Each structure stands twice: as C-alpha cells, then as structure tokens.
Amino acid sequence: MTATPTISRESLKPLPWTRADGAPVEWRVSDGLTPYEDAVRFMEQRAEAIAAGQAREQIWLLEHPPIYTAGTSAKDADLVDARFPVFKTGRGGQYTYHGPGQRVAYVMLDLTQRRRDVRAFVAALEAWLIATLAEFNVTGARREDRVGVWTARPDKAPGLLGQPAEDKIAAIGVRIRRWVTLHGIALNVEPDLAHFSGIVPCGIASAHYGVTSLVDLGLPIVMEDVDAALRREFEAIFGAVVKI
C-alpha cells in the first residue's frame, strides 16, 4: 500500500546528485538474511572496482540477521548486552543494531562523478529517507545534535526540561574511500525493537529519545512498499536506476 503524502517532497530535496553522464545506478534487492561479513566483503570489493572504473555504482537493499555494529566513534560502555554478534566497522558513528524487519541500503556511489562534498552527501541521504517516510505520511526530521532521522512522539513523556519526545526511525553511517561511498542507511520497518536495548543506540541515552519503526507507529507497511518508495525518492535525488 502507498499513502498519498501530505508533506511537500520538493521542500525536502537537496540539490540533485545525478551524474553528468546520466549513467544509471544498479538497484539490487536480496531476499532472506545476508550475513554481515559477506555484505561487507562484497561492498568493499565493489567500491574498489567502482573507483577503478571497472563497475557501475550500486544500491544494495537487504536484511541482516540480528547483529550489533560498532562505528569508528563507538564507546565500549554503550554495549550494554552483547546478546548478538558484534562487528567493528569502518563507517562513521557509534553502535547500531541490524536485524530482520529493518531495510538496510548499502550505497556505493562515485562522488567524483557527482559532488565531492561529504557533508552534503550525508544531508542527501537524510533527505532521501525523509522523503521516503513522507510517502507514508510520517514526518521525519534531521537534528543537528543527533545523527539519523527522527520523528516526534507526542504520545510519550517529554524530557526533564520539557524537551519533546522523539524516536529514531532510521540510521545513517557512511565511509568514503577514494571518493566512493560505502555503508549507507537503515530504515526500521518492522524489527524487534527490544533488540535495540542491548546497546545505547548511537550513544544517545536520554529517556525521551527512543527507537521506533513504521509498524510501531501503527503503519502495517510491507518491505516491498518501502523498497518502491526508496527507489522513487532515490531517483528524484540521485538519478535513474536499473534493477539487476
């Protein structure tokens, strides 16, 4: 199902990130659960091939079995309960969870062919997620002091100083090597939210900041609908894709 958005998508989009030559990006979707080690191995090999001009750019959509990953800024104290395998990774950020019901999109793009601006690239990923959420009438927002994409939770208690409650619905973590991007985004569709309790997600422990998903927000959306929305909004920002 796809709801009619009530949020103007045009107000969310950054400057286009399309390639000057118009070459399409491969759009790959994997069924089942992909082991994290296999995904990282492929992604690193593909990024090297892209940098060498030997392969096309690729967006790879998948799900992982339950795992925790530690970014380059991860703190040991933020791993509360290592109930799942823990992987150290070269992406930015701190601890995050991946698991069934979460749509991970690995983004392998050549910024030399687009824009060599890492900060603006992260903003473009945020805009991609926010526009995707808007297709389901979910208002996502970026925050200067917190990474990822957040949504307001007026049904939850505010902070001690009256700060409004917000939940994180999508994570972003990237790495740039030879101006080719690795890692990417993770959007919570229907993961087991209890699994996030084994870590302090992205180092944010405040009680009025939590984690949510589309299904947790009362939206019975299936992964295929999310994939279709991600593809539409990706093309609006980054250009055409070709499914493989």
C-alpha positions, -999 to +999 in steps of 0.1 A: +000+000+000+011+036-007-005+065+010-009+099-006+018+122+010+007+153+029+043+166+030+058+185+001+086+163-012+101+192-031+108+211+001+128+181+014+152+175-015+187+188-018+204+199-050+204+170-075+232+144-072+228+130-106+258+120-127+268+143-155+268+114-180+234+101-168+247+066-162+221+046-142+229+030-108+224-007-103+195-014-080+198-047-062+174-063-037+184-095-018+158-118-003+164-136+030+191-126+055+225-117+043+255-124+067+272-091+076+307-104+067+296-113+032+279-080+027+310-060+038+333-082+017+312-076-014+308-039-007+345-032-003+353-052-035+327-033-054+338+001-042+373-007-054+360-017-088+339+015-090+369+037-081+389+019-108+362+025-134+355-013-137+320-015-123+288+005-121+276+022-090+252+001-069+225+004-043+220-029-024+189-035-004+190-063+022+183-075+057+208-089+082+204-115+109+205-098+144+238-081+150+254-050+165+279-029+146+304-005+161+313+026+141+346+045+144+332+066+174+317+036+193+323+036+231+327+003+250+302+014+277+275+017+250+275-020+245+251-030+273+244-066+265+263-084+237+234-108+231+242-108+193+274-109+174+293-076+174+312-063+144+336-034+143+332-015+111+349+014+093+317+035+089+313+066+110+291+067+140+287+046+171+268+014+179+237+004+159+216-027+155+207-045+123+182-073+121+152-088+103+125-063+095+150-035+090+157-024+055+194-018+050+206+000+019+243-001+011+251+029-010+281+026-034+283+058-053+313+076-070+313+111-056+339+121-082+312+117-108+287+136-086+299+160-059+330+158-037+312+170-006+308+145+022+287+167+045+263+174+016+262+138+007+251+128+042+224+155+040+212+140+007+209+106+024+188+122+051+167+139+025+162+105+008+149+089+040+127+119+049+111+119+015+106+081+017+089+084+050+067+112+037+052+087+012+037+070+043+026+103+060+054+100+085+072+133+093+109+126+096+135+152+106+172+157+109+187+171+140+220+190+143+229+173+176+218+138+167+226+116+137+199+098+117+163+106+110+138+112+139+101+115+143+081+133+170+063+112+196+037+134+214+022+103+230+054+098+251+066+117+282+089+147+274+124+152+289+131+167+323+134+201+309+103+198+287+121+186+256+096+169+233+100+131+229+113+119+196+122+084+183+148+075+158+134+056+128+164+055+105+202+054+109+229+067+087+266+056+087+290+061+058+326+057+048+343+073+019+373+056+002+389+071-030+357+092-032+335+061-034+309+057-007+304+026+014+278+015+040+247+037+040+213+037+057+190+015+078+152+021+080+132+005+107+102-012+090+093-040+115+123-050+135+121-063+171+126-030+189+136-049+221+168-059+204+180-022+205+181-025+243+215-043+241+232-011+231+229+027+236+219+034+200+243+060+185+253+069+221+220+086+229+208+075+263+182+102+271+149+086+281+128+109+259+148+097+228+139+062+217+137+040+187+106+033+166+096+017+133+068+021+107+049-008+122+054+006+157+038+039+145+007+019+135+015+016+098+012-021+086+036-015+057+054-044+040+090-043+028+081-043-009+062-010-004+092+005+014+115-006-014+093+010-040+092+043-021+130+042-016+135+037-053+112+066-063+128+090-039+164+079-047+158+085-084+145+120-076+177+129-059+205+107-073+192+098-108+180+068-127+185+032-116+184-001-133+172-032-115+195-062-115 
